Amino acid sequence: HDANIGEAMECMIPRKVCAVMQKALKPATETYLMAEDRLCSVEQENMVLKFRFIEGKYVKYKTVIPDTQPHCVIVERKALMDALRAVIPFANDSSNMVVLDFDCDNKLVVAGRDYDLSLGASRDMPAENYNGTEPMSIGLKGGTLLNVLGKISGSKVSINFDTADRAVVIKPHAADGNDEAKMLGLMMPMLLND
């Protein structure tokens, strides 16, 4: 059905379309949005962008965000991104997994390993607030983690987790005075090869 002006409509827009809109649309310019059941068009000055919505229901993402996460480690966002860029080339090509090793001395080791080719690299960096009683390792997809960190603009991020097999939440550090404090990245850990 066609949505009327002011009528709420739920839809899923493909990621690629969002990227095109972000590049093509001019800020502070009058923009018209027309939506139907499966189709949408966005008009602005001399441009019309038409696309199809993603079919299906959007995941109720709030149900997968953990309510409690006893561990909250604070790190410098740029330093973590630099460490990831240094170790991702050494990660396994198929998994792209990097391992975050948290230790009780407020140190984070970021490592990328390819056991098949006997390659590996690691970077140490300071981390604040790890309150675990023993070291913990979490495997995450390196490229995705780098992408999440790139979307956050604060100087520090908090990495919140419970155990190595539960969801990890990455968000701007609240004490940073960041307006994006509600923004978060949710990542599911990968199985570690011990």
FIDREN-123645 format. One record per residue (C-alpha): chain; residue number from 1; residue in one letter; y, x, z. Coordinates in nm, 4 decimals, m for minus. Layout:
REM FIDREN-123645
chain: A&resi: NUM&resn: a&north: Y&east: X&up: Z
...
***
This chain:
REM FIDREN-123645
chain: A&resi: 1&resn: h&north: 0.0000&east: 0.0000&up: 0.0000
chain: A&resi: 2&resn: d&north: 0.3567&east: 0.1077&up: m0.0507
chain: A&resi: 3&resn: a&north: 0.5395&east: 0.2081&up: 0.2639
chain: A&resi: 4&resn: n&north: 0.8755&east: 0.0399&up: 0.3124
chain: A&resi: 5&resn: i&north: 1.1827&east: 0.2222&up: 0.4372
chain: A&resi: 6&resn: g&north: 1.1454&east: 0.2804&up: 0.8080
chain: A&resi: 7&resn: e&north: 0.7743&east: 0.1957&up: 0.8042
chain: A&resi: 8&resn: a&north: 0.5487&east: 0.4629&up: 0.9533
chain: A&resi: 9&resn: m&north: 0.2866&east: 0.6083&up: 0.7232
chain: A&resi: 10&resn: e&north: 0.0259&east: 0.8699&up: 0.8034
chain: A&resi: 11&resn: c&north: m0.0713&east: 1.1144&up: 0.5330
chain: A&resi: 12&resn: m&north: m0.1990&east: 1.4675&up: 0.4799
chain: A&resi: 13&resn: i&north: m0.0064&east: 1.6889&up: 0.2395
chain: A&resi: 14&resn: p&north: m0.1918&east: 1.9837&up: 0.0834
chain: A&resi: 15&resn: r&north: m0.0875&east: 2.3227&up: 0.2193
chain: A&resi: 16&resn: k&north: m0.0047&east: 2.4554&up: m0.1264
chain: A&resi: 17&resn: v&north: 0.2324&east: 2.1637&up: m0.1863
chain: A&resi: 18&resn: c&north: 0.4084&east: 2.2368&up: 0.1443
chain: A&resi: 19&resn: a&north: 0.4579&east: 2.5974&up: 0.0355
chain: A&resi: 20&resn: v&north: 0.6013&east: 2.4868&up: m0.3007
chain: A&resi: 21&resn: m&north: 0.8359&east: 2.2396&up: m0.1298
chain: A&resi: 22&resn: q&north: 0.9528&east: 2.5047&up: 0.1134
chain: A&resi: 23&resn: k&north: 1.0487&east: 2.7318&up: m0.1772
chain: A&resi: 24&resn: a&north: 1.1810&east: 2.4699&up: m0.4192
chain: A&resi: 25&resn: l&north: 1.3787&east: 2.2278&up: m0.2010
chain: A&resi: 26&resn: k&north: 1.7371&east: 2.3135&up: m0.1210
chain: A&resi: 27&resn: p&north: 1.8496&east: 2.2620&up: 0.2388
chain: A&resi: 28&resn: a&north: 2.1344&east: 2.0165&up: 0.3090
chain: A&resi: 29&resn: t&north: 2.0775&east: 1.8385&up: m0.0237
chain: A&resi: 30&resn: e&north: 2.0026&east: 1.4687&up: m0.0544
chain: A&resi: 31&resn: t&north: 1.6257&east: 1.4291&up: m0.0906
chain: A&resi: 32&resn: y&north: 1.4256&east: 1.1171&up: m0.1760
chain: A&resi: 33&resn: l&north: 1.0637&east: 1.0698&up: m0.0747
chain: A&resi: 34&resn: m&north: 0.8525&east: 0.7955&up: m0.2351
chain: A&resi: 35&resn: a&north: 0.5002&east: 0.7401&up: m0.1094
chain: A&resi: 36&resn: e&north: 0.2146&east: 0.5193&up: m0.2211
chain: A&resi: 37&resn: d&north: m0.1491&east: 0.5034&up: m0.1122
chain: A&resi: 38&resn: r&north: m0.2540&east: 0.8353&up: m0.2642
chain: A&resi: 39&resn: l&north: 0.0544&east: 0.9660&up: m0.4412
chain: A&resi: 40&resn: c&north: 0.3922&east: 1.0959&up: m0.3357
chain: A&resi: 41&resn: s&north: 0.6998&east: 1.2171&up: m0.5136
chain: A&resi: 42&resn: v&north: 0.9872&east: 1.4182&up: m0.3768
chain: A&resi: 43&resn: e&north: 1.3138&east: 1.4096&up: m0.5730
chain: A&resi: 44&resn: q&north: 1.6144&east: 1.6336&up: m0.5332
chain: A&resi: 45&resn: e&north: 1.8970&east: 1.6792&up: m0.7882
chain: A&resi: 46&resn: n&north: 1.7204&east: 1.7883&up: m1.1116
chain: A&resi: 47&resn: m&north: 1.3741&east: 1.8309&up: m0.9631
chain: A&resi: 48&resn: v&north: 1.0832&east: 1.5919&up: m0.9127
chain: A&resi: 49&resn: l&north: 0.7669&east: 1.7077&up: m0.7392
chain: A&resi: 50&resn: k&north: 0.4642&east: 1.4768&up: m0.7564
chain: A&resi: 51&resn: f&north: 0.1380&east: 1.5298&up: m0.5715
chain: A&resi: 52&resn: r&north: m0.1660&east: 1.3578&up: m0.4260
chain: A&resi: 53&resn: f&north: m0.2306&east: 1.3250&up: m0.0571
chain: A&resi: 54&resn: i&north: m0.5469&east: 1.4730&up: 0.0910
chain: A&resi: 55&resn: e&north: m0.7997&east: 1.1942&up: 0.1335
chain: A&resi: 56&resn: g&north: m0.9543&east: 1.1254&up: 0.4717
chain: A&resi: 57&resn: k&north: m0.8357&east: 1.1143&up: 0.8279
chain: A&resi: 58&resn: y&north: m0.6495&east: 1.3988&up: 0.9930
chain: A&resi: 59&resn: v&north: m0.8307&east: 1.5619&up: 1.2833
chain: A&resi: 60&resn: k&north: m0.7079&east: 1.4518&up: 1.6246
chain: A&resi: 61&resn: y&north: m0.6042&east: 1.8089&up: 1.6983
chain: A&resi: 62&resn: k&north: m0.4906&east: 1.7360&up: 2.0530
chain: A&resi: 63&resn: t&north: m0.8537&east: 1.6773&up: 2.1509
chain: A&resi: 64&resn: v&north: m0.9513&east: 2.0354&up: 2.0593
chain: A&resi: 65&resn: i&north: m0.6616&east: 2.2053&up: 2.2403
chain: A&resi: 66&resn: p&north: m0.8042&east: 2.3114&up: 2.5759
chain: A&resi: 67&resn: d&north: m0.6447&east: 2.1495&up: 2.8818
chain: A&resi: 68&resn: t&north: m0.6905&east: 2.4520&up: 3.1038
chain: A&resi: 69&resn: q&north: m0.6952&east: 2.8153&up: 3.0072
chain: A&resi: 70&resn: p&north: m0.7024&east: 3.0451&up: 3.3068
chain: A&resi: 71&resn: h&north: m0.6114&east: 3.3599&up: 3.1132
chain: A&resi: 72&resn: c&north: m0.2642&east: 3.4068&up: 2.9650
chain: A&resi: 73&resn: v&north: m0.1911&east: 3.7510&up: 2.8235
chain: A&resi: 74&resn: i&north: 0.1604&east: 3.8336&up: 2.7040
chain: A&resi: 75&resn: v&north: 0.2090&east: 4.0888&up: 2.4255
chain: A&resi: 76&resn: e&north: 0.4854&east: 4.2068&up: 2.1946
chain: A&resi: 77&resn: r&north: 0.4438&east: 4.0045&up: 1.8744
chain: A&resi: 78&resn: k&north: 0.5579&east: 4.2797&up: 1.6352
chain: A&resi: 79&resn: a&north: 0.3382&east: 4.5423&up: 1.8044
chain: A&resi: 80&resn: l&north: 0.0343&east: 4.3132&up: 1.7753
chain: A&resi: 81&resn: m&north: 0.1110&east: 4.2452&up: 1.4086
chain: A&resi: 82&resn: d&north: 0.1432&east: 4.6200&up: 1.3433
chain: A&resi: 83&resn: a&north: m0.1884&east: 4.6837&up: 1.5203
chain: A&resi: 84&resn: l&north: m0.3572&east: 4.4116&up: 1.3147
chain: A&resi: 85&resn: r&north: m0.2227&east: 4.5549&up: 0.9884
chain: A&resi: 86&resn: a&north: m0.3643&east: 4.8929&up: 1.0876
chain: A&resi: 87&resn: v&north: m0.7167&east: 4.7711&up: 1.1765
chain: A&resi: 88&resn: i&north: m0.7793&east: 4.4823&up: 0.9325
chain: A&resi: 89&resn: p&north: m0.8596&east: 4.7187&up: 0.6415
chain: A&resi: 90&resn: f&north: m1.1484&east: 4.8545&up: 0.8516
chain: A&resi: 91&resn: a&north: m1.2882&east: 4.5090&up: 0.9350
chain: A&resi: 92&resn: n&north: m1.5918&east: 4.3727&up: 0.7547
chain: A&resi: 93&resn: d&north: m1.4827&east: 4.2315&up: 0.4171
chain: A&resi: 94&resn: s&north: m1.6806&east: 3.9098&up: 0.4505
chain: A&resi: 95&resn: s&north: m1.5836&east: 3.8172&up: 0.8080
chain: A&resi: 96&resn: n&north: m1.2417&east: 3.9891&up: 0.8409
chain: A&resi: 97&resn: m&north: m1.3100&east: 3.9856&up: 1.2160
chain: A&resi: 98&resn: v&north: m1.0950&east: 4.1818&up: 1.4568
chain: A&resi: 99&resn: v&north: m1.1834&east: 4.2171&up: 1.8234
chain: A&resi: 100&resn: l&north: m0.9284&east: 4.1818&up: 2.1010
chain: A&resi: 101&resn: d&north: m1.0504&east: 4.3720&up: 2.4090
chain: A&resi: 102&resn: f&north: m0.8625&east: 4.2735&up: 2.7249
chain: A&resi: 103&resn: d&north: m0.9080&east: 4.5000&up: 3.0246
chain: A&resi: 104&resn: c&north: m0.8022&east: 4.4716&up: 3.3874
chain: A&resi: 105&resn: d&north: m0.5453&east: 4.7535&up: 3.3530
chain: A&resi: 106&resn: n&north: m0.3125&east: 4.5348&up: 3.1418
chain: A&resi: 107&resn: k&north: m0.4178&east: 4.7018&up: 2.8181
chain: A&resi: 108&resn: l&north: m0.5194&east: 4.5345&up: 2.4953
chain: A&resi: 109&resn: v&north: m0.7343&east: 4.7147&up: 2.2385
chain: A&resi: 110&resn: v&north: m0.7260&east: 4.5682&up: 1.8871
chain: A&resi: 111&resn: a&north: m1.0229&east: 4.6828&up: 1.6785
chain: A&resi: 112&resn: g&north: m1.1590&east: 4.6263&up: 1.3306
chain: A&resi: 113&resn: r&north: m1.5141&east: 4.7361&up: 1.2541
chain: A&resi: 114&resn: d&north: m1.7516&east: 4.7241&up: 0.9627
chain: A&resi: 115&resn: y&north: m2.0949&east: 4.8057&up: 1.1030
chain: A&resi: 116&resn: d&north: m2.2555&east: 4.7989&up: 0.7566
chain: A&resi: 117&resn: l&north: m2.0326&east: 5.0834&up: 0.6326
chain: A&resi: 118&resn: s&north: m1.9933&east: 5.2561&up: 0.9718
chain: A&resi: 119&resn: l&north: m1.6161&east: 5.2137&up: 0.9575
chain: A&resi: 120&resn: g&north: m1.3808&east: 5.1290&up: 1.2377
chain: A&resi: 121&resn: a&north: m1.0290&east: 5.1585&up: 1.3717
chain: A&resi: 122&resn: s&north: m0.8599&east: 5.0556&up: 1.6927
chain: A&resi: 123&resn: r&north: m0.5117&east: 5.0438&up: 1.8416
chain: A&resi: 124&resn: d&north: m0.4191&east: 5.0298&up: 2.2103
chain: A&resi: 125&resn: m&north: m0.1174&east: 4.8385&up: 2.3298
chain: A&resi: 126&resn: p&north: 0.0236&east: 4.7155&up: 2.6596
chain: A&resi: 127&resn: a&north: m0.0490&east: 4.3597&up: 2.7659
chain: A&resi: 128&resn: e&north: 0.0966&east: 4.1715&up: 3.0596
chain: A&resi: 129&resn: n&north: m0.0669&east: 3.9282&up: 3.3017
chain: A&resi: 130&resn: y&north: m0.4394&east: 3.9580&up: 3.2236
chain: A&resi: 131&resn: n&north: m0.5845&east: 3.8142&up: 3.5429
chain: A&resi: 132&resn: g&north: m0.9543&east: 3.8457&up: 3.4666
chain: A&resi: 133&resn: t&north: m1.1825&east: 4.0215&up: 3.7107
chain: A&resi: 134&resn: e&north: m1.3703&east: 4.1989&up: 3.4311
chain: A&resi: 135&resn: p&north: m1.2880&east: 4.3030&up: 3.0743
chain: A&resi: 136&resn: m&north: m1.3286&east: 4.0421&up: 2.8007
chain: A&resi: 137&resn: s&north: m1.3657&east: 4.0706&up: 2.4230
chain: A&resi: 138&resn: i&north: m1.2759&east: 3.7970&up: 2.1753
chain: A&resi: 139&resn: g&north: m1.3444&east: 3.8094&up: 1.8010
chain: A&resi: 140&resn: l&north: m1.0884&east: 3.6412&up: 1.5729
chain: A&resi: 141&resn: k&north: m1.0340&east: 3.6297&up: 1.1976
chain: A&resi: 142&resn: g&north: m0.7736&east: 3.9035&up: 1.1442
chain: A&resi: 143&resn: g&north: m0.5870&east: 3.7550&up: 0.8493
chain: A&resi: 144&resn: t&north: m0.5550&east: 3.4168&up: 1.0168
chain: A&resi: 145&resn: l&north: m0.4288&east: 3.5725&up: 1.3395
chain: A&resi: 146&resn: l&north: m0.1717&east: 3.7722&up: 1.1413
chain: A&resi: 147&resn: n&north: m0.0629&east: 3.4525&up: 0.9646
chain: A&resi: 148&resn: v&north: m0.0218&east: 3.2665&up: 1.2963
chain: A&resi: 149&resn: l&north: 0.1828&east: 3.5503&up: 1.4444
chain: A&resi: 150&resn: g&north: 0.4004&east: 3.5558&up: 1.1328
chain: A&resi: 151&resn: k&north: 0.4979&east: 3.1916&up: 1.1891
chain: A&resi: 152&resn: i&north: 0.6240&east: 3.2620&up: 1.5412
chain: A&resi: 153&resn: s&north: 0.9755&east: 3.4031&up: 1.5695
chain: A&resi: 154&resn: g&north: 0.9892&east: 3.5149&up: 1.9344
chain: A&resi: 155&resn: s&north: 0.9594&east: 3.8784&up: 2.0383
chain: A&resi: 156&resn: k&north: 0.6640&east: 3.8077&up: 2.2699
chain: A&resi: 157&resn: v&north: 0.3624&east: 3.5796&up: 2.2380
chain: A&resi: 158&resn: s&north: 0.1174&east: 3.4512&up: 2.4929
chain: A&resi: 159&resn: i&north: m0.2528&east: 3.4523&up: 2.4115
chain: A&resi: 160&resn: n&north: m0.4244&east: 3.1854&up: 2.6207
chain: A&resi: 161&resn: f&north: m0.8010&east: 3.1630&up: 2.6574
chain: A&resi: 162&resn: d&north: m1.0868&east: 3.0780&up: 2.8903
chain: A&resi: 163&resn: t&north: m1.4043&east: 3.2453&up: 2.7646
chain: A&resi: 164&resn: a&north: m1.4970&east: 3.4422&up: 2.4523
chain: A&resi: 165&resn: d&north: m1.6514&east: 3.1359&up: 2.2886
chain: A&resi: 166&resn: r&north: m1.3770&east: 2.8763&up: 2.3523
chain: A&resi: 167&resn: a&north: m1.0592&east: 2.8026&up: 2.1566
chain: A&resi: 168&resn: v&north: m0.7717&east: 3.0521&up: 2.1795
chain: A&resi: 169&resn: v&north: m0.4114&east: 2.9273&up: 2.1859
chain: A&resi: 170&resn: i&north: m0.1337&east: 3.1564&up: 2.0647
chain: A&resi: 171&resn: k&north: 0.2254&east: 3.0510&up: 2.1255
chain: A&resi: 172&resn: p&north: 0.5727&east: 3.1928&up: 2.1788
chain: A&resi: 173&resn: h&north: 0.6236&east: 3.3277&up: 2.5295
chain: A&resi: 174&resn: a&north: 0.8226&east: 3.0602&up: 2.7142
chain: A&resi: 175&resn: a&north: 1.0384&east: 3.3138&up: 2.9013
chain: A&resi: 176&resn: d&north: 1.1614&east: 3.4394&up: 2.5640
chain: A&resi: 177&resn: g&north: 1.4078&east: 3.1477&up: 2.5542
chain: A&resi: 178&resn: n&north: 1.2514&east: 3.0407&up: 2.2271
chain: A&resi: 179&resn: d&north: 1.3180&east: 2.6999&up: 2.0724
chain: A&resi: 180&resn: e&north: 0.9680&east: 2.7063&up: 1.9218
chain: A&resi: 181&resn: a&north: 0.7998&east: 2.6863&up: 2.2635
chain: A&resi: 182&resn: k&north: 0.6121&east: 2.3747&up: 2.1455
chain: A&resi: 183&resn: m&north: 0.4698&east: 2.5552&up: 1.8410
chain: A&resi: 184&resn: l&north: 0.1193&east: 2.6909&up: 1.8862
chain: A&resi: 185&resn: g&north: m0.1623&east: 2.8422&up: 1.6879
chain: A&resi: 186&resn: l&north: m0.5168&east: 2.7321&up: 1.7682
chain: A&resi: 187&resn: m&north: m0.8030&east: 2.9629&up: 1.6690
chain: A&resi: 188&resn: m&north: m1.1745&east: 2.9406&up: 1.7245
chain: A&resi: 189&resn: p&north: m1.3347&east: 3.2739&up: 1.8152
chain: A&resi: 190&resn: m&north: m1.6033&east: 3.4348&up: 1.6049
chain: A&resi: 191&resn: l&north: m1.9418&east: 3.5469&up: 1.7336
chain: A&resi: 192&resn: l&north: m1.9317&east: 3.9108&up: 1.8391
chain: A&resi: 193&resn: n&north: m2.1992&east: 4.1618&up: 1.7298
chain: A&resi: 194&resn: d&north: m2.2807&east: 4.3316&up: 2.0587
***
